[in-house]
Amino acid sequence: MDLKKFAKKAGRKKDKLVRFLKKLDKVVPVDLNKLVKEENSAVWQNHDCLACANCCKTMTPTYTKEDIRRISAHLNMTPKDFKNKWLYKDETGDWMNTSTPCQFLDDKNMCTIYAIRPADCAEFPHHNKKPFNLYNDTFINNVDKCPATYELVKRLRKRVEQEYEW
């Protein structure tokens, strides 16, 4: 995946997709979750996270207490040492990576702690959240970082504008 090309394309279209998602906060098609399921299935026919890993390269997950406990135990560290080595607490109180790309991303776009990765990573890109429209802020943040989210929102916008009074 050419991430520079994706960044340009997503940057050009982001405003339109964000406007769509914001409108989706107010005007929700009755069968939105069905639409999301159909379009999300189509999106994954053309996207491979291992060819991309842009989320791990440009974003940081939030770490729950359980994530910190589990990962630090796996690494034979105390939670305190794990936090001191790799995390910081943001202004909302969430634990985040101190830098990007993620310290657990290897040079083959593989997560070295995949089996015990943070819940935020395991759920990314959050397309299966229901109801979908309650997570529009998440998709607004991710639409220019995750090619799969970009494609899903683009496809949803096209369908909703064609099939519904919008």
Sequence and secondary structure as in RCSB ss.txt:
>XXXX:A:sequence
MDLKKFAKKAGRKKDKLVRFLKKLDKVVPVDLNKLVKEENSAVWQNHDCLACANCCKTMTPTYTKEDIRRISAHL
NMTPKDFKNKWLYKDETGDWMNTSTPCQFLDDKNMCTIYAIRPADCAEFPHHNKKPFNLYNDTFINNVDKCPATY
ELVKRLRKRVEQEYEW
>XXXX:A:secstr
  HHHHHHHHHHHHHHHHHHHHHHHH   TTHHHHHHHHHHHHTTS  GGGT HHHHH   EE HHHHHHHHHHT
T  HHHHHHHHEEE TTS EEESSSS TTB TTS BTTGGG  HHHHHTT TT SSGGGGHHHHHHHTTT HHHH
HHHHHHHHHHHHHS  
